């Protein structure tokens, strides 16, 4: 996560600007809409200071990892719950 943050923070000020986020999103092919970039930026800018700080970025990444892990756990549970009763015996 730290390496990703540093790669987006091109000016090395320790925060991500909206322009840096837009460039990163464009490099991933997801910047079709200026409003979408602003929406993502505003969701990550928890301090509302027009910068995404590392702690804000980290919190967003951890949150997405939790969702991914929960989906994996549910999938694994369903695999072992062979009779569909909601229990693994």
C-alpha contacts under 8 A as a table, 3 or more apart, distances in Angstrom:
res1	aa1	res2	aa2	distance
1	X	4	X	5.10
1	X	5	X	6.24
1	X	58	X	6.90
1	X	61	X	7.31
2	X	5	X	5.11
2	X	6	X	6.19
2	X	54	X	7.97
3	X	6	X	5.12
3	X	7	X	6.09
4	X	7	X	5.15
4	X	8	X	6.37
5	X	8	X	5.27
5	X	9	X	6.14
5	X	16	X	7.87
5	X	54	X	6.98
5	X	57	X	7.37
6	X	9	X	5.02
6	X	10	X	7.24
6	X	12	X	7.28
6	X	14	X	7.89
7	X	10	X	6.42
8	X	16	X	6.75
8	X	20	X	6.08
8	X	21	X	6.74
8	X	24	X	6.17
9	X	12	X	5.41
9	X	13	X	7.06
9	X	14	X	6.74
9	X	15	X	6.14
9	X	16	X	5.16
9	X	17	X	7.71
9	X	20	X	6.53
10	X	20	X	6.86
12	X	15	X	7.45
13	X	16	X	7.97
14	X	53	X	6.74
14	X	54	X	7.11
15	X	51	X	5.79
15	X	52	X	5.32
15	X	53	X	4.60
15	X	54	X	6.45
16	X	20	X	5.97
16	X	21	X	6.50
16	X	51	X	5.49
16	X	52	X	4.88
16	X	53	X	6.56
17	X	20	X	5.17
17	X	21	X	6.25
17	X	50	X	6.81
17	X	51	X	5.14
17	X	52	X	6.59
18	X	21	X	5.03
18	X	22	X	6.04
18	X	37	X	7.74
18	X	38	X	7.34
18	X	41	X	6.34
18	X	50	X	7.44
18	X	51	X	7.26
19	X	22	X	5.02
19	X	23	X	6.18
20	X	23	X	5.14
20	X	24	X	6.23
21	X	24	X	5.05
21	X	25	X	6.07
21	X	37	X	7.51
21	X	41	X	7.28
22	X	25	X	5.06
22	X	26	X	6.01
22	X	31	X	6.58
22	X	37	X	6.05
23	X	26	X	5.05
23	X	27	X	6.20
24	X	27	X	5.14
24	X	28	X	6.60
25	X	28	X	5.13
25	X	29	X	6.30
25	X	30	X	5.26
25	X	31	X	5.46
25	X	37	X	7.70
26	X	29	X	4.77
26	X	30	X	5.49
26	X	31	X	4.79
26	X	32	X	7.79
27	X	30	X	7.69
29	X	32	X	7.65
31	X	34	X	6.85
31	X	36	X	7.17
31	X	37	X	6.42
32	X	36	X	7.78
33	X	36	X	5.22
33	X	37	X	6.71
34	X	37	X	5.25
34	X	38	X	6.38
35	X	38	X	5.02
35	X	39	X	6.06
36	X	39	X	4.98
36	X	40	X	6.26
37	X	40	X	5.24
37	X	41	X	6.08
38	X	41	X	4.97
38	X	42	X	5.97
39	X	42	X	5.22
39	X	43	X	6.18
40	X	43	X	5.12
40	X	44	X	6.34
41	X	44	X	5.25
41	X	45	X	6.00
41	X	52	X	7.52
42	X	45	X	5.07
42	X	46	X	7.39
42	X	48	X	7.45
43	X	46	X	6.78
44	X	52	X	6.24
44	X	56	X	6.10
44	X	57	X	6.59
44	X	60	X	6.94
45	X	48	X	5.34
45	X	49	X	7.01
45	X	50	X	6.61
45	X	51	X	6.09
45	X	52	X	4.96
45	X	53	X	7.55
45	X	56	X	6.73
46	X	52	X	7.71
46	X	56	X	6.54
48	X	51	X	7.45
52	X	56	X	6.14
52	X	57	X	6.51
53	X	56	X	5.33
53	X	57	X	6.29
54	X	57	X	4.97
54	X	58	X	5.90
55	X	58	X	5.00
55	X	59	X	6.06
56	X	59	X	5.16
56	X	60	X	6.35
57	X	60	X	5.24
57	X	61	X	6.29
58	X	61	X	5.08
58	X	62	X	6.07
59	X	62	X	5.17
59	X	63	X	6.09
60	X	63	X	5.10
60	X	64	X	6.32
61	X	64	X	5.18
61	X	65	X	6.21
62	X	65	X	4.99
62	X	66	X	6.21
63	X	66	X	5.19
63	X	67	X	6.51
64	X	67	X	5.17
64	X	68	X	6.28
65	X	68	X	5.03
65	X	69	X	6.07
66	X	69	X	5.10
66	X	70	X	6.07
67	X	70	X	5.13
67	X	71	X	6.30
68	X	71	X	5.21
68	X	72	X	6.33
69	X	72	X	5.01
69	X	73	X	6.16
70	X	73	X	5.08
70	X	74	X	6.19
71	X	74	X	5.12
71	X	75	X	6.13
72	X	75	X	5.06
72	X	76	X	6.12
73	X	76	X	5.10
73	X	77	X	6.07
74	X	77	X	5.05
74	X	78	X	6.19
75	X	78	X	5.20
75	X	79	X	6.32
76	X	79	X	5.05
76	X	80	X	6.48
77	X	80	X	5.27
77	X	81	X	5.97
77	X	88	X	7.65
78	X	81	X	5.00
78	X	82	X	7.25
78	X	84	X	7.47
79	X	82	X	6.50
80	X	88	X	6.28
81	X	84	X	5.36
81	X	85	X	6.87
81	X	86	X	6.36
81	X	87	X	6.04
81	X	88	X	5.24
81	X	89	X	7.98
82	X	88	X	7.95
84	X	87	X	7.56
